[in-house]
Amino acid sequence: MIRSVASTDAVALPTHLTDPRGRRLDYLRLAVTDLCNLRCRYCMPEKGVKPVSHADILSHEESLRLAELFCGLGVRKIRVTGGEPLVRRGVVPFMAALAGLTGRPEVLLTTNGLLLERHLDDLVAGGLKRVNLSLDSLDPATWRRITRRSGFDDVRRALDAVLQRGLGLKINVVVLAGLNDHELGDFVALTRELPLTVRFIEAMPFSGSAGEHSQPLTGDEILGRIGQQFELEPATVGGSDVARVFRVPGHVGRVGIIEGHSRSFCGSCNRLRVDARGGLRTCLYGRPVLNLKDMMRGGVVDGDLATAIVGAVQQRHRDGHQAALHATPGTSMASIGG
């Protein structure tokens, strides 16, 4: 099916985005800032990333314009990311506005949890249904060592508050050899009585802080260690999930493995990313392929923006290994948008 959108040439556009390998892209990760109130060792240097002028960041109005375009092209899920999205002023009403766009997309949030509890009721009122919470240790001292900041108790309270309100919750744990890999069993134990998914993530090749962590544990190594304590069986999940998902018999929650370093999920990836500066990335591991902010500020109309997005998707790389050959070295995860 195609639709017409106002443009300089009045071209017809598809109602969904499909790349050259038949992967339908219906999930947008939209970064609202590259700033963060933590300094996680695997994500950015302790001094933070180079400050970006506020004028160089997408305004909420520009982000909403882009999100509406993507919804018209078949996006059904929008995840708001950063940096830490909750440090961005006005992000709560912005997320409510996203939920009201064409097709009523599902709006989700990825957060480190430091500011979540104070905003949670307003976020829920605006339509938030699911949260991904980054939590790399259940031990306050280890958490501080990884994040290089304080605030562990705020994150744990946020975790409890999310569950109390009945929201879907995934806990993302980046596994760092010698730092938190001894806690794998403790995280799995959370799934015994709590309706959440704990997802263990291979440390990815982004940091902007070389030497901060050792060779990452592979997904199979993580599973092997968990298997020494728990019986795991594959779990069925709907949709296109980047994680291999398991359950422990008798446990309420589930366990996932995201193989970000070995990139085993590329074949079913349905994601697009727009970073805080308006860069469109068709792959997490690649460079931006369009600067949508500059195009909008240069007067490009919606139809031509949409045409450019469709064209970029048609040039999407086969997988993350191929895309990485064209990436900018030393890019931090915070600047990519996760």
C-alpha positions in Angstrom: 0.0 0.0 0.0 1.2 3.5 -0.8 0.0 7.0 0.3 0.5 10.5 -0.9 2.3 13.1 1.1 2.8 16.8 0.2 6.3 17.2 -1.3 8.0 19.2 -4.0 7.3 16.3 -6.5 4.1 14.9 -4.9 5.5 11.4 -4.8 3.7 8.4 -3.4 5.2 6.9 -0.2 4.9 3.4 1.4 2.8 2.9 4.5 5.6 0.8 6.0 9.4 0.7 5.8 11.1 -2.4 4.6 14.9 -2.7 4.0 16.5 -4.6 1.1 16.5 -7.8 3.1 12.8 -7.7 3.9 13.1 -6.5 7.5 10.1 -4.3 8.3 11.2 -1.3 10.4 8.4 -0.3 12.8 10.3 0.7 15.9 11.9 4.1 16.4 14.4 4.9 19.1 14.2 8.6 19.6 17.0 10.3 21.7 16.0 13.6 23.3 19.5 14.4 24.8 23.0 13.1 24.9 23.5 14.3 28.4 23.4 12.0 31.4 23.6 12.2 35.2 25.7 9.0 35.4 29.1 8.2 34.0 28.9 4.5 33.4 32.3 3.0 32.6 31.1 1.3 29.4 29.2 4.3 28.1 31.2 7.5 28.4 34.3 9.0 30.0 34.2 10.1 33.6 34.3 13.8 32.5 31.3 13.2 30.3 30.9 13.8 26.6 31.7 17.1 24.8 28.8 19.6 25.5 26.6 20.2 22.6 24.9 23.6 22.1 21.2 23.5 22.8 20.6 24.9 19.4 22.2 21.8 17.9 19.7 19.5 19.6 16.4 18.7 18.1 13.6 20.7 19.7 10.6 18.8 21.0 8.6 20.3 18.2 11.1 19.0 15.6 11.1 15.6 17.2 7.3 15.4 17.2 7.4 16.4 13.5 9.8 13.6 12.7 7.9 11.1 14.9 4.7 11.9 13.0 6.5 11.2 9.7 7.8 7.9 10.9 4.3 6.9 12.2 3.0 7.6 8.7 5.7 5.3 7.4 4.5 2.4 9.6 6.3 3.0 12.9 4.2 1.6 15.7 6.6 1.8 18.7 8.6 4.8 19.8 11.2 4.5 22.6 12.4 7.7 24.2 16.1 7.5 25.0 19.2 9.6 25.8 21.7 10.1 27.3 19.3 10.1 30.2 15.9 11.3 28.8 14.5 12.5 32.1 17.2 15.2 32.4 15.6 17.0 29.3 13.3 19.7 30.3 9.7 19.2 29.0 10.2 15.5 28.2 7.1 14.3 30.2 4.5 16.4 28.1 6.6 15.6 25.0 6.1 11.8 25.6 2.3 12.4 26.1 2.2 14.2 22.8 4.0 11.2 21.1 1.3 8.9 22.3 -1.3 11.0 20.5 0.3 10.8 17.1 -1.0 9.0 14.0 -1.8 5.4 14.7 -1.4 6.0 18.5 2.1 4.5 18.7 3.2 2.7 21.8 5.5 5.0 23.7 8.2 3.5 25.9 11.1 4.8 28.0 14.6 3.8 28.7 16.1 5.4 31.8 18.7 4.9 34.5 16.0 5.5 37.1 17.5 8.4 39.1 14.7 10.8 38.2 12.0 8.3 37.4 10.1 8.1 40.7 9.3 11.8 40.8 8.0 11.8 37.2 6.3 8.4 37.1 2.7 9.3 37.8 2.7 12.0 35.1 4.4 9.6 32.7 1.7 7.0 33.3 -1.0 9.6 32.9 0.5 10.5 29.6 0.2 6.9 28.4 3.5 5.2 29.4 3.0 1.5 29.7 6.5 0.0 29.7 9.9 0.9 31.1 13.4 -0.3 30.5 15.5 0.4 33.5 19.3 0.3 33.4 20.6 -1.3 36.6 24.1 -2.9 36.5 24.4 -4.0 40.1 22.2 -4.8 43.1 25.0 -3.8 45.4 25.3 -0.1 46.2 29.1 0.0 46.2 29.4 -1.9 42.9 26.8 0.2 41.3 28.7 3.4 42.4 31.9 1.9 41.0 30.3 1.3 37.6 28.3 4.5 37.4 30.9 6.8 39.2 28.0 8.6 40.8 25.6 8.2 43.8 21.9 7.5 43.8 21.5 3.8 44.0 18.6 4.0 46.5 16.7 6.3 44.1 16.9 3.7 41.3 15.7 0.8 43.6 12.8 2.9 44.7 12.0 3.6 41.0 12.1 -0.1 40.3 9.5 -0.8 43.0 7.3 2.1 41.9 7.2 0.9 38.3 6.0 -2.6 39.5 3.5 -1.1 41.9 1.9 0.8 39.1 1.6 -2.4 37.0 3.9 -1.2 34.2 5.9 -3.7 32.1 9.5 -3.7 33.3 12.8 -4.8 31.7 16.0 -4.4 33.7 19.0 -4.0 31.5 22.3 -5.3 32.9 25.6 -4.7 31.0 27.8 -7.6 32.1 31.3 -6.4 33.0 33.9 -9.0 33.7 35.5 -8.4 37.1 32.9 -5.8 38.2 29.4 -7.3 38.2 29.6 -10.7 36.7 29.4 -12.3 40.1 25.9 -11.0 40.5 24.3 -12.9 37.6 22.5 -15.3 40.0 21.3 -12.4 42.2 19.6 -10.8 39.2 18.0 -14.0 38.0 16.7 -14.5 41.5 14.6 -11.3 41.1 12.5 -13.1 38.5 11.3 -15.7 41.1 8.6 -13.4 42.4 8.7 -10.2 40.4 6.9 -9.9 37.0 9.9 -8.4 35.1 12.5 -9.5 32.6 16.2 -9.2 33.4 18.3 -8.8 30.3 22.0 -9.4 30.4 23.8 -7.4 27.7 27.2 -8.2 26.3 29.4 -5.0 26.6 29.2 -3.3 23.3 32.1 -1.6 21.4 31.1 1.9 22.3 32.5 3.8 25.3 34.6 6.8 24.4 36.7 5.6 27.3 39.2 3.0 26.0 40.4 0.4 28.5 37.5 0.9 31.0 36.4 -2.7 30.7 38.0 -6.0 29.8 37.0 -8.4 27.1 33.2 -8.8 27.3 31.6 -12.1 28.3 29.7 -13.6 25.4 26.0 -14.5 25.6 26.9 -18.2 25.8 29.3 -17.6 28.6 26.7 -15.7 30.5 24.2 -18.4 30.0 26.7 -21.0 31.1 27.3 -19.2 34.4 23.6 -18.8 35.0 23.1 -22.5 34.2 25.3 -23.5 37.1 22.7 -22.1 39.5 19.4 -22.2 37.6 17.6 -24.4 35.1 16.7 -22.4 32.0 14.2 -23.1 29.3 13.5 -21.1 26.2 10.5 -18.7 26.5 8.2 -17.6 23.7 8.0 -13.9 23.1 6.0 -12.0 20.6 7.3 -9.5 18.1 10.9 -8.8 17.1 13.0 -8.9 20.3 16.7 -8.4 20.2 17.1 -10.7 23.2 17.2 -14.5 23.5 14.6 -15.0 26.2 14.4 -17.8 28.8 12.5 -18.6 31.9 13.4 -20.5 35.1 10.7 -23.1 35.9 8.5 -21.7 38.7 9.7 -18.1 38.3 7.3 -15.4 37.5 9.7 -13.3 35.4 12.0 -14.0 32.6 15.7 -13.8 31.6 17.1 -12.4 28.4 20.5 -12.3 26.7 21.3 -9.4 24.3 24.4 -10.3 22.3 25.4 -6.7 21.4 29.0 -7.5 20.8 28.5 -10.7 18.7 25.4 -9.1 17.1 23.4 -12.2 16.7 20.1 -10.2 16.5 20.8 -8.3 13.3 18.8 -10.7 11.1 15.5 -9.7 12.7 16.3 -6.1 13.7 13.3 -3.8 13.2 14.8 -0.6 14.7 15.7 2.8 13.4 17.4 5.5 15.5 17.3 9.3 15.5 19.9 10.8 17.8 19.5 14.0 19.7 21.2 16.0 16.9 18.8 14.7 14.3 21.1 12.0 12.9 19.2 9.1 11.4 20.9 5.7 12.0 19.6 2.7 10.2 21.9 0.5 12.4 23.2 0.9 15.9 26.8 0.2 14.8 26.8 2.5 11.8 27.2 6.2 11.3 24.3 8.6 10.8 23.0 8.4 7.2 20.9 11.6 7.2 20.9 14.8 9.2 17.2 15.3 9.6 17.6 18.4 11.8 19.6 20.2 9.1 17.1 19.2 6.5 14.1 20.5 8.5 15.8 23.8 9.4 16.8 24.1 5.7 13.2 24.2 4.7 12.7 20.6 3.4 9.0 19.7 3.4 7.6 16.6 5.0 7.1 14.7 1.8 10.7 15.2 0.8 11.9 14.3 4.4 9.9 11.1 4.2 11.3 10.3 0.7 14.8 10.7 2.0 14.1 8.4 5.0 12.7 5.7 2.6 15.8 6.1 0.5 18.1 5.7 3.5 16.3 2.5 4.6 16.9 1.1 1.1 20.6 1.5 1.6 20.6 -0.2 5.0 23.6 -2.5 5.7 23.2 -6.2 5.9 24.2 -6.3 9.6 26.1 -4.5 12.3 29.5 -5.9 11.3 29.2 -4.4 7.8 27.8 -1.1 9.2 30.6 -0.8 11.7 33.1 -0.6 8.9 31.7 2.9 8.1 31.2 4.1 11.7 33.0 6.9 13.5 35.6 5.5 16.0 35.2 6.4 19.7 31.5 7.3 19.6 29.9 7.1 23.0 26.6 5.1 23.5 25.1 8.3 25.0 25.6 10.2 21.8 24.1 7.4 19.7 20.9 7.1 21.8 21.4 3.5 22.9 
